[in-house]
C-alpha cells in the first residue's frame, strides 16, 4: 500500500513540472492537460470520465477522502485495515470475487491507503467494463452488512503480516514511526503510521468497522474516475445505475492544515536488528499540499542532492566519502509537509561525521546559491517525467481523481505545471531560509544492533513497540468462516452480475526491423500517444562474461561508464543529459549488458549522440571507480540484512552451484567485489560488441529517422563479439531437503521452494508458464487464495518460472507469520503434490480466459512494447509470437496441462529454503518430515556442534 502512495505522490509532483527547453517565462510553458468530463450524481458522488481508445481497456479509480489522519490514538491503522476489509465480501458479489474474479477476467486490481485518503483501482479489458462497475459499486455501497467476526479476525492476520513484512522484518522499518512520533504532537493526525500499531489493530471490533464505514464511506465523500476505451454518454448511464443508489452519508467536515512548529531539535537513535549500515535522517516541518511554497521546496530537494554538482553530493559523497549517495526531498500531505535529508552511510561510519558533512554542504549552498542552468536542467527533466506519469490510462485516472478529491479540480494539472515552471532562483533560496536554515528538526540515527557508538552523540533512545516472536500457532488460527445473515439492501435495479461485452482481441503492434552495417539488429514500434521514446541496446553476455572469481565486473562497468566521458566530467555528462530532459542508464543481467533510456522524441538525435559518446569514449575515472567500489561493498553489506535477499542468494547457489554465474548475484559478493580492478573493467569493456547486439525502440519516432541516427554510431562501433561459454551446473542442494538459515528474532519466515525446470527456448516453456497461472500467477492463484485469503498467514504468495537462455528454476515464494511456518510448508507441499491431478476442465478454461484477456492490457506502455522487442531479439521469436502463444494456449487440453506439470513440477525434486528465527522455528520445520540442513548466510553448512 505504501508503494501506491509513493506512486500517487510522484504522479502529483511530476504533473507540476512542465517547461520548455528554452529559458522562457511561465506563459510560454507547455500547456498540457488531460481531457475529461465531470458530473455529480444526486447522492454527491463526483464522477470524472476520460475517453482514450488507444487500447481496448478501462481503468477505474475510486478515491475515498479518508486516511489515517481521521483516526484517533488507540485506534490507529483503521483506515488501512478497512481498505482490506472492503475487498472481502458484499451483498450482490460472491465472497472473494474481488480478488479472484477480476484477475480471471484478465484484469488487475488493488487498493492503497495513506495518511489522507484511500483509493481502490482496477484495469480490465473492455468487455468486463460493466462487470467492474458491478463489483466496484457493490464494494462501495453494499459491503457493510456482509462483514462477520471471522472475516474481521482473518483480515487482522493479513494486515499484521503486511506490517511484519514491511516494518518489523525489514531494515529501517521502524524509522517512519520514530519520526512521526517525534515530529508531530500526540494529538496531531500524523503522529502515527498508516499501518498503525498491532495492539490497536487486534482490538478492532465489528462495531468499529461499521461505525467507520457509516461515517466516511458515503458517496459525497468520494470521487470516481473512469478512463479508457469508453463512450461518455453510455458510461454516464451505467454510473447512474450502479452508483446512484449509494447513500450520500453524513457530511464529513473538511480538515484544515495543521502546521508543526518544533520547540527544539530532537535527536534519537535506534538499534536495528536487521540493519547492517548506519542511516541518518533529518526531517524539517514544512508545508501542506497545494501550498504555493511546495513547488519551490520540491526543486530545492533536487538542487541540494539531485546531481553530481549538488552541494550535499559533493560534501557527503565525493569529498568525505561517507556514503554512496544522499537524498533530499519535499513530501507534502493534506495537513502538513516534511523536508527530509537521508543518508545510508558506509559500514561503520560515525553519523556525526555525516551530519557535519551535510552542514558543510548547506553552507556551500548558502554561499553559491541556485544557478540558472541547474534550475533549467531540473525543469527539463521534469517535463519528460510528466509524460511518463500520464502514459497509461490508470495513471491518468490517478491524476484526475487525486486533484478532484483534494483540490476540487480534476484539471489542476495545468495549474501545478505553471506554478512549478514559475519557480525562480529567489524562490528556492527563500524557502530554504524560511523552512530549513536555523530551524528545528527531528534527527534519527538508525544503527546496526550493538553499534550504538555510530549514532549522533547526545541522541536519546527512541521508544518502539516490537512484537515478540511466538510459536503458538493455534492462538492466531483463522478461517473463512460463515457468511453473514442480513436483509439485502433494496434496489430498483437488477444488481446481479452483468454479462461480458464484446470480446476485445489482442492485436500485436506493428514491428519494423533493420540491420546496420556493423551487425546490430534494429527493432522498433512506432507509437504516438505521448511525445516520448524509450530505447535499449542489448549486448549478449552480461554476467556470463565475468571472469571467474570476479563476478560483479559487468555490473560495476555499467555504473562506471555512466561516470563521464573522455571529454566530459561526470557532472558535465549528467548536466548534458538533464538539459535534454533525458534519462540514460546502463545495466547488466545474467545474460546481457544494456544501455538505454527515455527522452522526448524531439531530442532523440541529441540523446543518441550522448549514448554514443558514453559507449565509445569512456573516461575511466579513477576517483569514480574507487567511489563505486566502496558503494558496492556498502550495498553488499546491506544485502546481508535482508531476509528475502538471503533466501534468494542461498536458493540460487544451491540450484546452480557456487562457481556457476547463475548461482551468484549479478553484483557479486564481498569477496568478488574486493578482487575487481580497473583493468578487469577495461578488459570487459573490449567485449562490448555490436555484432550480435540489438537496438530496440518504441515511441513517437519513424523508422527512417532512427536508422539515420544509428548508422552514424555503426560507422564508429565495429568490433567482433566474444564467444559465450556456459558454466557447468553443479547443484549443491539435494532434492527433497529443507535448508534453514537463521535470522534471530525474525517476525516472519521467508519461504522459497523450487527446482531447475527449463530454458525459455525450450518448446515446453509457454505451456509450463500457462500451467503455473492457476497455482501462483497472482491473487487468484491457489497459493494466494489459501495462504492469505483463507488462512491469513501471509501478505502474498506466488509462483513462477524464471526466463533465461539457461535452464531456469520454477519457484514458489512467500513470507509467512513466524508461527505459521510449518503450517504454510505443509499446505504448499500438499498443493504441489496434488496440482496435476487437481487440474481439470475448469482450470483449463480459467487459464485460457484469463491469459487471453490479460494481453489486452499487458502492452499498453512504451516499456511493455520495448519488452516485446527484447523478447523477439533474445529468443529469436516471430514478430507475431504473442498471437502464436494465444493459439497454442487455446489448443491445450487437460492432459496437456497435466503432462507439463508432472514433467517439471515434481515436488520430490524440489528444495526448500526457509529463512527465519531458529529459536522458535527450526524444530518446528523438522516436523515436515524432510531432511533439514542449517546453512549460514553464505549457504555454507553450520557446524551444529558450535
PyMOL commands that set and color helices and strands:
alter all, ss='L'
color gray80, all
select helices_A, chain A and resi 2-15+26-28+68-70+78-86+97-104+126-141+144-146+149-168+175-183+198-202+206-216+219-221+232-243+293-305+311-319+351-368+372-389+393-407+413-421+425-435+452-454+473-476+542-545+553-560+570-579+601-616+622-639+643-656+661-663+670-675+678-685+703-714+765-776+782-790+818-833+835-838+841-858+862-874+881-891+894-904+907-909+918-928
alter helices_A, ss='H'
color red, helices_A
select strands_A, chain A and resi 37-40+46-51+57-64+108-113+118-125+222-228+266-272+279-286+327-332+337-344+442-448+460-461+512-515+521-526+532-540+583-588+592-600+694-699+737-742+748-758+794-801+808-817+911-916+931-935
alter strands_A, ss='S'
color yellow, strands_A
deselect
rebuild
show_as cartoon
